[in-house]
């Protein structure tokens, strides 16, 4: 079990690798930390505090030359460790002997994403991997989506089956009023719900992209502190995995990076031509609903939520994230609950 108060994995996605171009500075915000990203002379991603040590101008307004970041205000130049390597207004050798520096954040590049940590020390673990990304026989695509909602609400939405029958009606699900058995389990790193004999008729996604017969194995999984994973597996090797990593910007905004990987025999790439636009339309419905939900919460002066057994993973997400924030032990693994819901 992880130690109380320690994040299981403190890495946050700062941007997609393709967004961080050589010779360009990129400003991002993660957990209210303003960060400037750039590539050093070796092409490695660097993350620094987005504030010049001289007059606090945003370093993200500057340019990059020779792997050094130059402030747009007075031209102070920074190396990959955050140290000022040149002050152009001073004569040599004083110009290159500055003792000034800015905070450097740990940065790593993996799976086509630039990851950063706002913790002081470099994390002892690697950034979390997206399952099946780049593996033979699998096709993947990624989406970057800004939600005007906190991380916890995004995670609950991604792992909430009942809402899909109404918000995504006929696109992804449709109301059937059929009872479905679910098993909810607590895990060492979060919680999961597994569903049995759930209906999938009257849905455009399943009509286009799933076999008519055979059992479907569906699991929804929360991976603490900020990742959701949804698996749909069918007979014959057909398998869809939707993984979302949430980067909090502030209390009200979350940048979500979603990777959808699927194994569809023979025709994976043509299937993507259908699956990707459908996925973007469905996630846009979630964006609009969460925006409206939290605008309404603000209008009424705060939340007043009601909970039922059909909210399968919401309480586990809240319990885990609350424990990590408070520095207390997270929920114990190994518990299991059978629940019947209607969808």
ZICOR-V200171 format. One record per backbone hydrogen bond with DSSP energy under -1.0 kcal/mol. NH is the residue of the N-H (numbers start at 0). CO is the residue of the C=O. If there is no record, write none. Layout:
NH_CO ; NH_CO
This chain:
5_2 ; 11_115 ; 13_113 ; 14_113 ; 16_111 ; 18_15 ; 19_16 ; 20_18 ; 23_20 ; 25_36 ; 27_34 ; 29_32 ; 30_247 ; 31_248 ; 32_29 ; 34_27 ; 35_47 ; 36_25 ; 37_45 ; 39_43 ; 42_39 ; 45_37 ; 47_35 ; 48_102 ; 49_33 ; 50_48 ; 51_56 ; 55_51 ; 60_57 ; 61_58 ; 62_69 ; 63_22 ; 64_67 ; 67_64 ; 68_77 ; 69_62 ; 70_75 ; 74_70 ; 76_85 ; 77_68 ; 78_82 ; 81_78 ; 83_99 ; 84_76 ; 85_76 ; 86_94 ; 89_86 ; 94_90 ; 95_92 ; 96_93 ; 101_81 ; 104_46 ; 107_114 ; 109_112 ; 112_109 ; 113_14 ; 114_107 ; 115_11 ; 116_105 ; 132_129 ; 134_131 ; 137_134 ; 138_261 ; 140_259 ; 142_257 ; 144_255 ; 146_253 ; 148_146 ; 153_149 ; 154_150 ; 155_151 ; 156_152 ; 157_153 ; 158_154 ; 159_156 ; 163_160 ; 165_162 ; 166_162 ; 168_165 ; 169_172 ; 170_167 ; 171_167 ; 172_167 ; 179_340 ; 181_338 ; 182_193 ; 183_336 ; 184_191 ; 185_334 ; 186_189 ; 190_221 ; 191_184 ; 192_219 ; 193_182 ; 194_217 ; 195_180 ; 203_169 ; 204_170 ; 206_202 ; 207_203 ; 208_204 ; 209_205 ; 216_232 ; 218_230 ; 219_192 ; 220_228 ; 221_190 ; 222_226 ; 223_188 ; 226_222 ; 227_243 ; 228_220 ; 229_241 ; 230_218 ; 231_239 ; 232_216 ; 233_237 ; 236_233 ; 238_262 ; 239_231 ; 240_260 ; 241_229 ; 242_258 ; 243_227 ; 244_256 ; 245_225 ; 246_254 ; 248_252 ; 249_252 ; 253_146 ; 254_246 ; 255_144 ; 256_244 ; 257_142 ; 258_242 ; 259_140 ; 260_240 ; 261_138 ; 262_238 ; 266_264 ; 270_266 ; 271_267 ; 273_270 ; 274_270 ; 275_271 ; 277_273 ; 278_274 ; 279_275 ; 280_276 ; 281_277 ; 282_278 ; 283_279 ; 284_280 ; 285_281 ; 286_282 ; 287_283 ; 288_284 ; 289_285 ; 290_286 ; 291_287 ; 292_288 ; 293_289 ; 294_290 ; 295_291 ; 296_292 ; 297_293 ; 298_294 ; 299_295 ; 300_297 ; 301_296 ; 310_307 ; 311_309 ; 316_312 ; 317_313 ; 318_314 ; 319_315 ; 320_316 ; 321_317 ; 322_318 ; 323_319 ; 324_320 ; 325_321 ; 326_322 ; 327_322 ; 333_185 ; 336_183 ; 338_181 ; 340_179 ; 342_177
